[in-house]
Each structure stands twice: as C-alpha cells, then as structure tokens.
Amino acid sequence: MNQSKLMLWSITVALAGFLFGFDTVVISGADKALQEMWNSTPLFHGLVVMSSALWGTVVGALFGSIPTDRIGRKKTLIGIGVLYVVSAIGSAVVSDPYSFAFFRFIGGLGVGASTIAAPAYVTEIAPAEKRGRLVAMYQFNIVFGILMAYLSNFLIANLDLGANTWRWMLGIEALPAIVYTLMVMVVPMSPRWLMMKGRYEEAKAVLQQVNPDAKLDDLIVAAKHDSEQKRESLWLKKYRKPVLLAFLIAFFNQVSGINAFLYYAPRIFEIAGLEQSAALLSSVGIGVINLIFTFVGLSLIDKFGRRQLMYIGSFGYIVSLGLVSLAFFLEWKGMVVPLFFFLFIAAHAIGQGTVIWVFISEIFPNHLRAQGQALGSSTHWWLAAAIPAAIPFLFDSIGAAWVFVCFTVMMVVQLFFVMVMMPETKGVSLEELSKSLIKE
C-alpha cells in the first residue's frame, strides 16, 4: 500500500472542508460594514446579504449528487474549487447587495456539493481499516477553516485598510481556493466510480496504488451488479434502512442545538451574565475546543468505532445541555455557563462532528452513494437554516432554559437511536456493508 499517496489524495480532497469552514464564517467580519454601507434593514440584511450563501448550500446539497454521479467525484471537486474562487473574487469587488448575494450564493453551492463529493471520494479510495479517520479529516478541515477565517478577519481588520477592509476579508479566500483547485486536479478518479462506469482497468490501476489488498474480482462483480441497478430509486423499499439511518443521524446532529449555539454564542453568553468582551473571548474558546476535540475524535474513530463515539457524544450532550438548562433556570452567572458549553462542544466534536459525514458516506451502495449523501446533507442544511432562525423568537417566548431542555430531550432520544438502530461500520468493506443493510 502506498501510504503517502493515500494520505496525499485524502488530505487534498479534505481541503474542500477547509474552504467550507472558511467560506461559512468569513462573512462575520464584514457583517456590520455591509449593513452600514448599503443601509439595509435588519430583515433584508439577514435574509439576502448574510443568508445568501446558506440558501446556496441547501441547493448544492440537494442537487450535488447529479454531477457527482454523472461526471465523477474528481471533476465535481474541481468544479467546487472554481465556484469558491468565483465567489470570493466576485463578492469582494461588487458594489450592490444583490450582486453580492449572487456571488455568495455561488460559494454556498460549493459548500453544499462538497459535503457530497468529498466524503464520497475519500470513502471510495480508503481501505476499510483507515476509512474513518481519512473521511473525518473533512470535518477536521471544516473546523480548521473556521478558525483560520476568524484569524484572517482579525489580521486584516488590523491592517487599517479603511472602507475596503471587508473586500479584503472576503477576497482573501480566493488564494486557498486556487491552491485547492490546482491540487485536486492531480488526484485520480475514484476507483469505485470508474468501476460503476465500466472502466475496470483504470479502477484497478488506482486501487493498486492505495489498496493493493482489495479483492478486485469481488469489487468488479459488485460494480457490475450496481451498474445493472444504477437507474434504481433511493426510495425503493429495500433501501429503507440506509435512508432512515442517514436522515436520523443528520436530524439529531442539528436538534442538538449545535448550529444554533455557534451562531448565537455571544448572545447566549451575554444572557448568562457575561460582558460583551468576555462573551466574544469565550466564543473564540469555543473554536479552539472544537478543533482540539475534533482531532481527538479523528484519532479514535477507527479504534473505538462510530457507535462508541456516538455513545460518548450522546452522554456528553445530555450532561452538558442539562447543566446549561439548570444554569439558566437557577440564574447562575459568570464563567460557569461557558464551561458547560465547552463540554457541549467537546461532546459534539468527538461524537456527531466526527461521525456524521463518515457514517453517511459508508451506508449506501456505490451507485446510490451520492444520492444518499445528498439526502443526509440536505436534511442537515435545512435544519441548520431553520433552527437558528427560530432561536431569537424562542428565547423571547419560552426562554433560553426551556430551549435547552428541548435540546437535552432530543439527545436522550439520540442515545436510544444509537442503542437500537445504529450499526457499527468500523473496518467493514463498503460492499459488505451494502449486503448487510439492504434487504432485497
């Protein structure tokens, strides 16, 4: 096995996650400047200027399976890099909110499609015993990209660039996007996608480089079987179990409250009694904790398995969210609430944060993998849009304490999902997983 090539190709593709994280967060540095420059109402600013990339993400997640299946994982990843470059440059040079929203929407398309193409590619080149941590590098890069966006905004804000500061904040993303696009051009086509297209000799050549122990004859038989069924619908009865598993893991990922908290961390900390400066500093701490424990999850996923990490994460969720709820009910003030949230972020990073994209990419057969990931990804992004949008209203109507009680209850339900329904996929080949999960 050529470890260096396997690692190089996996890291290269996982860098799509870095751009995902960077693109999602970099807009925060330009937030106030854009609203003041265009004199936007809060509603217009939130729905059009700030959320345009999010709507693109939803569309990219819904339809990203089409190019991923038709033109291949690699070509789709190259296209995603181009979308990021165009979005970064375009949003940095425009002078009206509608053009700005258009270019941010394009970047969002790249984010949504990357959650399908990148995990699918790495899943299809990785040996079973290394698949978990190699695919989880995508999530690690998302978290790393978020931190780098915060750091980039901080450094550019201190360069005293005047009215053009926001343009540099957004435009700087073009540099890593160009580097990523050039790098991903040198990775080979996915071997399992090549087999799906009947290009067996090309597929064998790739697999010989990264996984020479693979049983090629068995893979070709499985690929021919997939090719005969490639026009099948994801909604056939026999695929009910993987469809339900993908939907539920994405559903529970968001009803933990993770995105709601990340979007509103400073506001939540201020409700808990922290001053604005301390709230912002605590938010930076959240990013550091997220990065550290994502790395921990990445190192453990192929040792402990997906279910064990989900058990750890579920118990961590229940304890931390329960303590947050109690703190709001009893009106505890000071740094105690941020400490509970640090525990919450650690639980998420080790559990759902590490597992979700790995698990969804493993449970579907080759010919339906992109469609299955589109289902899980779009479920994730719809909820990622809807739940944070409801948080200000819920905080005002029922109060923060009861909101976190609801999140706690949902994590108890997630624990039962892990106990009763979730299979362990660690160390099992993709073809064997398909046989065990699909009921003919």
C-alpha positions as CSV (number, residue, x, y, z in Angstrom):
1,M,0.0,0.0,0.0
2,N,1.3,3.4,-1.0
3,Q,0.6,5.3,2.3
4,S,2.0,8.6,1.0
5,K,-0.3,8.7,-2.0
6,L,-3.3,7.6,0.0
7,M,-2.7,10.3,2.6
8,L,-1.9,13.0,0.0
9,W,-5.0,12.4,-2.0
10,S,-7.2,12.2,1.1
11,I,-5.8,15.4,2.5
12,T,-6.1,17.2,-0.8
13,V,-9.8,16.3,-1.1
14,A,-10.5,17.0,2.5
15,L,-9.3,20.6,1.9
16,A,-12.7,21.2,0.4
17,G,-13.8,21.1,4.1
18,F,-11.3,23.9,4.9
19,L,-12.9,26.1,2.2
20,F,-16.4,25.1,3.6
21,G,-15.4,26.3,7.1
22,F,-13.6,29.4,5.8
23,D,-16.4,30.5,3.5
24,T,-19.1,29.9,6.1
25,V,-17.5,32.1,8.8
26,V,-15.5,34.8,6.9
27,I,-18.7,36.8,6.3
28,S,-18.9,37.5,10.0
29,G,-16.1,40.0,9.7
30,A,-17.9,42.0,7.0
31,D,-21.3,41.9,8.7
32,K,-21.7,45.4,10.2
33,A,-19.7,47.1,7.4
34,L,-22.1,45.7,4.7
35,Q,-25.2,46.7,6.6
36,E,-24.0,50.3,7.1
37,M,-22.7,50.7,3.6
38,W,-26.0,49.6,1.9
39,N,-28.2,51.0,4.7
40,S,-30.1,47.7,4.8
41,T,-33.0,46.9,7.1
42,P,-32.3,44.0,9.5
43,L,-34.7,41.7,7.7
44,F,-33.1,42.4,4.3
45,H,-29.6,42.2,5.7
46,G,-30.3,38.8,7.3
47,L,-32.3,37.2,4.6
48,V,-30.5,38.5,1.5
49,V,-27.0,39.6,2.4
50,M,-26.0,37.3,5.2
51,S,-28.0,34.2,4.4
52,S,-27.5,34.1,0.6
53,A,-24.6,31.6,1.0
54,L,-26.8,29.4,3.2
55,W,-29.5,29.2,0.6
56,G,-26.8,28.2,-1.9
57,T,-25.7,25.5,0.5
58,V,-29.2,24.0,0.6
59,V,-29.4,23.9,-3.2
60,G,-25.9,22.5,-3.5
61,A,-26.7,19.7,-1.0
62,L,-30.0,18.9,-2.8
63,F,-28.6,18.7,-6.3
64,G,-24.9,18.0,-5.8
65,S,-25.4,14.3,-6.3
66,I,-26.1,14.9,-10.0
67,P,-22.6,16.0,-11.1
68,T,-21.0,13.7,-8.5
69,D,-22.6,10.7,-10.2
70,R,-22.6,11.9,-13.9
71,I,-19.2,13.5,-14.3
72,G,-17.5,11.9,-11.3
73,R,-16.2,12.8,-7.9
74,K,-13.0,14.3,-9.1
75,K,-14.4,16.6,-11.7
76,T,-17.1,17.7,-9.3
77,L,-14.5,18.6,-6.7
78,I,-12.6,20.7,-9.3
79,G,-15.9,22.5,-10.1
80,I,-16.4,23.2,-6.4
81,G,-13.0,24.8,-6.3
82,V,-13.9,27.0,-9.2
83,L,-17.1,28.0,-7.5
84,Y,-15.2,29.1,-4.4
85,V,-12.7,31.2,-6.5
86,V,-15.5,32.9,-8.4
87,S,-17.5,33.6,-5.2
88,A,-14.5,35.0,-3.3
89,I,-13.4,37.4,-6.1
90,G,-17.0,38.3,-7.1
91,S,-18.2,39.1,-3.6
92,A,-15.1,41.2,-2.9
93,V,-15.5,43.5,-6.0
94,V,-19.2,44.1,-6.2
95,S,-20.9,47.4,-5.1
96,D,-24.5,46.4,-4.6
97,P,-26.2,43.9,-2.3
98,Y,-27.9,41.9,-5.0
99,S,-24.7,41.1,-6.9
100,F,-23.0,40.4,-3.5
101,A,-25.8,37.9,-2.6
102,F,-25.4,36.3,-6.0
103,F,-21.7,35.6,-5.6
104,R,-22.2,34.4,-2.0
105,F,-24.9,32.1,-3.3
106,I,-22.4,30.6,-5.7
107,G,-20.0,29.9,-2.9
108,G,-22.8,28.2,-1.0
109,L,-23.4,25.9,-3.9
110,G,-19.8,24.8,-3.5
111,V,-20.2,24.2,0.3
112,G,-23.3,22.1,-0.2
113,A,-21.9,20.0,-3.1
114,S,-18.6,19.4,-1.2
115,T,-20.5,17.6,1.6
116,I,-21.4,15.0,-1.0
117,A,-18.4,14.8,-3.3
118,A,-15.5,15.0,-0.8
119,P,-16.6,12.3,1.7
120,A,-17.7,10.1,-1.2
121,Y,-14.3,10.3,-2.9
122,V,-12.3,9.5,0.3
123,T,-14.6,6.7,1.3
124,E,-14.1,5.1,-2.1
125,I,-10.3,5.1,-2.1
126,A,-9.7,4.3,1.6
127,P,-9.1,0.8,3.0
128,A,-11.8,-0.2,5.5
129,E,-9.4,-0.1,8.5
130,K,-8.4,3.6,7.7
131,R,-11.7,4.9,6.2
132,G,-13.0,6.5,9.4
133,R,-10.1,8.9,10.2
134,L,-9.4,9.6,6.5
135,V,-13.0,10.7,5.8
136,A,-13.2,12.5,9.2
137,M,-10.3,14.8,8.0
138,Y,-13.0,16.6,6.1
139,Q,-14.7,17.6,9.3
140,F,-11.3,18.5,10.9
141,N,-10.7,20.8,8.0
142,I,-14.1,22.4,8.4
143,V,-13.2,23.3,12.0
144,F,-9.7,24.4,11.0
145,G,-11.1,26.6,8.2
146,I,-13.5,28.3,10.7
147,L,-10.6,29.2,13.0
148,M,-8.5,30.4,10.1
149,A,-11.4,32.6,8.9
150,Y,-11.6,34.2,12.4
151,L,-7.8,34.7,12.4
152,S,-7.8,36.1,8.9
153,N,-10.6,38.6,9.7
154,F,-8.7,39.7,12.8
155,L,-5.4,40.3,11.0
156,I,-7.0,42.1,8.0
157,A,-9.1,44.3,10.4
158,N,-5.8,45.5,12.0
159,L,-4.2,46.5,8.7
160,D,-6.2,49.8,8.6
161,L,-7.5,49.3,5.0
162,G,-10.4,51.7,5.6
163,A,-13.6,51.2,3.7
164,N,-12.1,48.3,1.7
165,T,-11.4,46.2,4.7
166,W,-14.4,44.0,4.1
167,R,-13.4,43.4,0.5
168,W,-10.0,42.0,1.5
169,M,-11.6,39.8,4.2
170,L,-13.8,38.2,1.6
171,G,-11.4,38.2,-1.3
172,I,-8.6,36.5,0.5
173,E,-10.5,33.3,0.2
174,A,-9.5,33.1,-3.4
175,L,-5.9,32.2,-2.5
176,P,-6.6,28.9,-0.7
177,A,-9.4,28.2,-3.3
178,I,-7.0,28.5,-6.2
179,V,-4.4,26.3,-4.4
180,Y,-7.1,23.7,-3.6
181,T,-8.3,23.6,-7.2
182,L,-4.9,23.1,-8.6
183,M,-4.1,20.4,-6.1
184,V,-7.3,18.4,-6.7
185,M,-6.5,18.3,-10.4
186,V,-3.7,15.8,-9.7
187,V,-5.7,13.2,-7.7
188,P,-7.0,10.3,-9.8
189,M,-10.6,9.4,-10.5
190,S,-12.5,7.5,-7.7
191,P,-11.9,3.7,-8.4
192,R,-15.4,2.7,-7.4
193,W,-16.9,5.4,-9.6
194,L,-14.7,4.2,-12.5
195,M,-16.0,0.6,-11.9
196,M,-19.6,1.9,-11.9
197,K,-18.8,3.3,-15.4
198,G,-17.3,0.0,-16.6
199,R,-13.7,1.4,-16.7
200,Y,-12.3,-1.5,-14.8
201,E,-8.6,-1.3,-15.8
202,E,-8.4,2.4,-14.8
203,A,-10.0,1.5,-11.5
204,K,-7.6,-1.4,-10.9
205,A,-4.6,0.9,-11.5
206,V,-5.8,3.4,-8.8
207,L,-6.6,0.6,-6.3
208,Q,-3.3,-1.0,-6.8
209,Q,-1.6,2.2,-5.6
210,V,-3.7,2.8,-2.5
211,N,-5.2,-0.6,-1.6
212,P,-3.5,-3.5,-3.3
213,D,-5.0,-5.9,-0.8
214,A,-8.5,-5.2,-2.2
215,K,-10.3,-8.2,-3.7
216,L,-10.5,-6.8,-7.2
217,D,-12.6,-9.6,-8.6
218,D,-15.2,-9.2,-5.9
219,L,-15.3,-5.4,-6.4
220,I,-15.8,-5.8,-10.1
221,V,-18.7,-8.3,-9.5
222,A,-20.2,-5.8,-7.1
223,A,-19.7,-2.9,-9.5
224,K,-21.4,-4.9,-12.3
225,H,-24.3,-5.6,-10.0
226,D,-24.5,-1.8,-9.1
227,S,-24.3,-0.9,-12.8
228,E,-27.3,-3.1,-13.6
229,Q,-29.2,-1.3,-10.9
230,K,-27.9,2.2,-11.4
231,R,-31.4,3.5,-12.5
232,E,-32.9,2.4,-9.2
233,S,-34.6,4.9,-6.9
234,L,-33.2,5.6,-3.5
235,W,-36.8,5.3,-2.3
236,L,-37.2,1.6,-3.0
237,K,-38.3,-0.5,0.0
238,K,-35.0,-2.4,0.2
239,Y,-33.1,0.9,0.8
240,R,-35.4,1.9,3.6
241,K,-32.8,1.2,6.4
242,P,-29.8,3.3,5.0
243,V,-32.2,6.1,4.1
244,L,-33.6,6.2,7.6
245,L,-30.2,6.0,9.1
246,A,-28.9,8.9,7.0
247,F,-31.9,11.0,7.8
248,L,-31.8,10.4,11.5
249,I,-28.1,11.0,12.1
250,A,-28.4,14.3,10.2
251,F,-31.6,15.2,12.1
252,F,-30.1,14.5,15.5
253,N,-26.9,16.4,14.5
254,Q,-28.9,19.6,14.3
255,V,-31.5,19.1,17.1
256,S,-28.6,19.0,19.5
257,G,-28.6,22.8,19.0
258,I,-25.1,22.9,17.7
259,N,-25.6,25.4,14.9
260,A,-28.0,27.5,17.0
261,F,-25.3,27.8,19.6
262,L,-22.5,28.5,17.2
263,Y,-24.5,31.3,15.5
264,Y,-25.6,32.9,18.8
265,A,-22.7,32.1,21.2
266,P,-22.0,35.7,22.2
267,R,-25.7,36.5,22.7
268,I,-26.2,33.3,24.8
269,F,-23.1,34.2,26.9
270,E,-24.5,37.7,27.4
271,I,-27.8,36.3,28.6
272,A,-25.8,34.3,31.1
273,G,-24.3,37.5,32.5
274,L,-21.0,37.9,30.7
275,E,-20.0,41.3,29.4
276,Q,-19.7,41.7,25.6
277,S,-15.8,41.4,25.6
278,A,-15.9,38.3,27.8
279,A,-18.6,36.8,25.6
280,L,-16.6,37.3,22.4
281,L,-13.5,35.8,24.1
282,S,-15.5,32.8,25.2
283,S,-16.6,32.4,21.6
284,V,-13.0,32.1,20.5
285,G,-12.5,29.5,23.1
286,I,-15.4,27.5,21.6
287,G,-13.4,27.4,18.3
288,V,-10.3,26.2,20.0
289,I,-12.1,23.4,21.9
290,N,-13.9,22.4,18.7
291,L,-10.6,22.0,16.9
292,I,-8.8,20.1,19.7
293,F,-11.6,17.6,20.3
294,T,-12.3,17.1,16.5
295,F,-8.7,15.9,16.4
296,V,-9.3,13.6,19.3
297,G,-12.4,12.1,17.5
298,L,-10.4,11.7,14.3
299,S,-7.7,9.7,16.2
300,L,-10.3,7.5,17.8
301,I,-12.9,6.7,15.1
302,D,-11.1,3.7,13.7
303,K,-10.1,2.4,17.1
304,F,-13.4,2.7,19.0
305,G,-15.8,2.7,16.1
306,R,-18.6,5.0,15.0
307,R,-21.2,3.8,17.6
308,Q,-18.8,4.2,20.6
309,L,-18.0,7.8,19.6
310,M,-21.8,8.4,19.3
311,Y,-22.3,6.9,22.8
312,I,-19.6,9.2,24.2
313,G,-21.1,12.2,22.4
314,S,-24.7,11.5,23.4
315,F,-23.8,11.2,27.1
316,G,-21.7,14.4,26.8
317,Y,-24.6,16.2,25.2
318,I,-27.1,15.1,27.8
319,V,-24.9,16.1,30.7
320,S,-23.7,19.5,29.3
321,L,-27.1,20.6,27.9
322,G,-28.8,19.5,31.1
323,L,-26.3,21.7,33.1
324,V,-26.9,24.6,30.7
325,S,-30.6,24.4,31.3
326,L,-30.1,24.2,35.0
327,A,-27.8,27.2,34.9
328,F,-30.5,29.3,33.1
329,F,-33.3,28.1,35.5
330,L,-31.2,28.9,38.6
331,E,-29.8,32.1,37.0
332,W,-26.2,31.1,37.6
333,K,-23.9,33.9,36.4
334,G,-20.3,34.2,35.2
335,M,-18.0,31.7,33.5
336,V,-19.9,28.6,34.7
337,V,-22.2,28.7,31.6
338,P,-19.2,28.9,29.1
339,L,-17.6,26.0,30.9
340,F,-20.8,23.9,30.3
341,F,-20.7,24.9,26.7
342,F,-17.1,23.9,26.3
343,L,-18.2,20.4,27.5
344,F,-21.0,20.5,24.9
345,I,-18.7,21.4,22.1
346,A,-16.2,18.7,23.1
347,A,-19.0,16.1,23.1
348,H,-20.2,17.3,19.7
349,A,-16.7,17.3,18.2
350,I,-15.9,13.7,19.4
351,G,-19.3,12.3,18.5
352,Q,-21.6,13.8,15.8
353,G,-18.9,16.2,14.5
354,T,-16.5,13.4,13.7
355,V,-19.0,10.7,12.8
356,I,-21.8,12.2,10.6
357,W,-20.0,12.6,7.2
358,V,-18.1,9.3,7.7
359,F,-21.2,7.3,8.5
360,I,-23.5,8.7,5.8
361,S,-20.8,8.1,3.1
362,E,-20.5,4.4,4.2
363,I,-24.0,3.1,4.4
364,F,-25.2,3.4,0.7
365,P,-24.2,1.2,-2.2
366,N,-21.7,2.7,-4.7
367,H,-24.4,3.6,-7.3
368,L,-26.5,5.4,-4.8
369,R,-23.8,6.9,-2.5
370,A,-24.1,10.4,-3.9
371,Q,-27.9,10.4,-3.8
372,G,-27.8,9.1,-0.2
373,Q,-25.3,11.7,0.9
374,A,-27.5,14.3,-0.8
375,L,-30.4,13.2,1.4
376,G,-28.3,13.3,4.6
377,S,-26.6,16.6,3.6
378,S,-29.8,18.4,2.6
379,T,-31.6,17.2,5.8
380,H,-28.6,18.7,7.8
381,W,-28.7,22.0,6.0
382,W,-32.4,22.6,6.0
383,L,-32.4,22.1,9.8
384,A,-29.2,24.2,10.1
385,A,-31.1,27.0,8.5
386,A,-34.4,26.6,10.3
387,I,-33.4,26.0,13.9
388,P,-31.0,29.0,14.3
389,A,-33.7,31.2,12.5
390,A,-36.1,30.3,15.3
391,I,-33.8,30.9,18.2
392,P,-34.3,34.6,18.8
393,F,-38.1,34.1,18.8
394,L,-37.9,31.0,21.1
395,F,-35.6,32.8,23.6
396,D,-38.1,35.7,23.8
397,S,-41.2,33.5,24.0
398,I,-40.3,30.5,26.2
399,G,-36.8,31.5,27.5
400,A,-33.3,30.1,27.0
401,A,-33.7,27.5,29.8
402,W,-36.6,25.7,28.1
403,V,-34.9,25.8,24.7
404,F,-32.0,23.9,26.1
405,V,-34.3,21.5,27.9
406,C,-35.8,20.7,24.4
407,F,-32.3,20.1,23.0
408,T,-31.5,17.8,26.0
409,V,-34.6,15.7,25.5
410,M,-33.7,15.2,21.8
411,M,-30.2,14.0,22.8
412,V,-31.8,11.4,25.1
413,V,-33.8,10.2,22.0
414,Q,-30.5,10.2,20.0
415,L,-29.0,7.9,22.7
416,F,-31.8,5.4,22.1
417,F,-31.2,5.7,18.3
418,V,-27.6,4.7,18.8
419,M,-28.5,1.8,21.1
420,V,-31.3,0.4,19.0
421,M,-30.7,1.3,15.3
422,M,-27.2,2.4,14.5
423,P,-25.0,-0.3,13.1
424,E,-21.2,-0.3,13.6
425,T,-19.4,0.3,10.3
426,K,-15.8,0.2,11.5
427,G,-13.5,-2.0,9.5
428,V,-16.2,-3.3,7.2
429,S,-15.8,-3.1,3.4
430,L,-18.3,-0.9,1.6
431,E,-19.6,-3.9,-0.4
432,E,-20.2,-6.0,2.8
433,L,-22.0,-3.0,4.4
434,S,-24.3,-2.8,1.4
435,K,-25.2,-6.5,1.8
436,S,-25.9,-6.2,5.5
437,L,-28.1,-3.0,5.2
438,I,-30.0,-3.7,2.1
439,K,-32.9,-6.1,2.3
440,E,-33.7,-7.5,-1.2
